[in-house]
Each structure stands twice: as C-alpha cells, then as structure tokens.
C-alpha cells in the first residue's frame, strides 16, 4: 500500500466520523426552522389582526421606565444604533441557520457519495441506493430548513425595521413637542 493510498484511507475514515454529527445538526436546523415557522405564523396572524405588541416598543418602554426610576444615572433611553444592534441580535440565529444549513447538506451529501460510487463499481445496487438515500435526504432537509429560515429572516427583518422607523417617528414627534 502506498503512502498516497494510506492518506486517502485516513481522509475517508475521518470524513465518515462527521456524518452523524452533520446529520444531527441538519435535524436540529430543521426542528429550529419548524419552531420558528410556528412562532412566525402566530406573529403574522397577530400583526394582521392588529393585536401584535412589538417587542421593540416593549424594550424601549422598559428602558424608559428604568431611566425614570434612576434619574441620576446619565444614559439615553435607547439610541437608534442600539436598537439596530438588538434587531441584528434577534435575527442572528435565523441568518446563521439559513446560511449554514445548505453547507451542512452538501457535506452530508458528499460523505455517502464515496461509498455509493465504490458500490456502483462493484455492481452492488442495494448499497448504492442506501447511500444515495442518505445523501439526498440530508440535502433536501437542509435546504428546506434554510429556505424556511431565509423566508422568515427576510420578512421579520422588514417588520422590525418598520417598527424601528415608527418608533423613530414617534420620538421625533415627542421631541418636537418639548
């Protein structure tokens, strides 16, 4: 056995170790996407009926109450930059899942492809099918999770920026009265 063949065997063995953790991460991403989809549907329903209480407004209201209770502390209620940072933090996991799930799907597709190709060379159709099912199921679920998260990320970003704009307009109106 040559040195190159040993390196190939070692790389193959190491890559197989990552198949189970990658599949677990894909399952976690899909579970997260489904939970967030349910929360998104509830929020959309509440917004449509006019019953939604924006968490951004609640955050600013809480900061205002804290400032009123501690008047000697010199801090602004909440700057627009702070609110934008809060928005980015709120959307962070959606963004991470929507970007990493396709990569995990590709990894989970490529790892079983090696054994499938070897089985194809040996005319072992059942082994080819078994490996291909694992490969394509993983990528389909990963892309589904990414698609759900990306859709929610896009709409929720717009909602939060609309809330921020409405809050800025309210603050500008109140400052104009003072």
N, C-alpha and C positions, 0 to 999 in steps of 0.2 A: 504494500500500500504506500503510495507516495505522500509526501508532505502536503501537497495541494488537496488530495482526497481526504486526508485527516482534517484539514481545516474546513472543508465543505461539510463533513460529517459533524464536526463540532458546531458550526454555524446552524446547521439544520436542527440539531438537538437543542440548542439554546432558543431558537425561534419557536420550537414546539412548546417550550416551557411557558411562553407568553400567550398561547392560545386561550387557555382557560381564564386568566385574568382579563384579557381583552374582551372575551365574550361576557364576562360578568360586568365589566364596565359598560358594554353595549346594553345589557339588560337594565342596569341602573339608569342609564341615559334614557331609555325608553320609559321606564317607570316614572322618572322625573318629568319627562315630557307629558305623559298622560295626567299626572297630578296637576301640573301647571296648566294643562289644557282645561281641566275641570275648573280650576280657580279663574282662569281667563274667561270661561263661559259664564260663570257667575258674575264676574265684574262687568262683562259686556251686557248682560241682562240688566244689572243694576243701573248701569250708565244709560241704557236705552229707556228705562222707566223713570229716570231722574232720581233714583234712590241712592246713588253711589256717593259716599263721603270720601273724598280724596285723602289718601294718606299723606300727601304732600302738604295739604292745608292743615291736617292734624299735627304734623311735625312742626310747622311754623307756629301754630296756635300753642303748642306745648312750649316752644322756645320763648314765646311772648309771655306766657304765664310765669316761666322761670325768671325772666328778666324783671317782671313786675314784683316778684317775691324777693328779689335780691337787687334792689335799686343801686346799691353802691358798687356792684360788680360792673365793670365797663366792658360790655360786649354787645355787639349788634344783634338784633333779633335773629336774622339769618340772611346772609348775603346770597346773592344770586349764584355766585360761584359755588358756595357751599351746597346749595340746593341742586345744582347740576352734578356735583360730585355725589350727592346722595342718590340721584337718579341713576348715574352710572353704576354705583354700587348695587342698587336694586336690580339692575338689568344684567349684572355681571355673569351670573350662572347660566342665564339663557344664552348669552353670547358665547360662553365657553362651550356649552353643550352643542350649540348649532355649528360651531367650527371644528370641534374635536371628534364628534360622532362619525362624520364621513371618513376621517383618517383611521379611526378605530375599525370601521367597517372594511376599509381597504386592507388593514393588517389582518383582520380575521378572514378575509378572502384569500389573501396571498399565502398564508401559512398552510392551509389544507391543499392548495393547488399543487405543491410539490409531490405529496403522496399520490394525488389524483393522476398526475402526469406519469409517475412511475407505474401506477397500476394500469394505466392505459397502455404503456409499453409492454406490460406483461399480459395483456388481454384479460384483465380482471375487471369486468364491467361493474360488478356489485361494489367493489372498493372505490371505483371512480365515482359512482353515484353517491355513495355515502359521504365521500369527501366534498363533492360538489354541493350537496345539500347543506352541509355545514357552512361552506364558504358563502353561498348565495343567500342563505337565510340570515346570516350575520350582517351582510352588507345591506340587505333590504330593511332590516330592523334599525340599523344605524342611520340609514338615510331617512327613514320615517321619523325617528326621534329628532334628527337635525332639522327636518322640514317643519315639524310642529313647533320646535323651539324658535326657529327663524321667523316664522309667521307671527308668533306671539311677541317676540322681541320687537319686530317692526311696528306692530300695532300699539303695543304697550309704550314704546318709546314716544310715539306720536301723542298718545294720551297724556303721558307725564309731561311732555314739553308743552302741550296745550294747557295743562293745569299750571305749570310754571309761568306761562305767559299771562294767564288770567290772574294769578297771584301778583305778578309784577304790575299789572294794570291796576289792581286794587290798591297796592302800596303806593303807586304814583298818584292815584286819586286821593288817598288819605293824606299824603304829604302836601298835595296842592291845597287841601282844606286848612292845614295848620299854618 
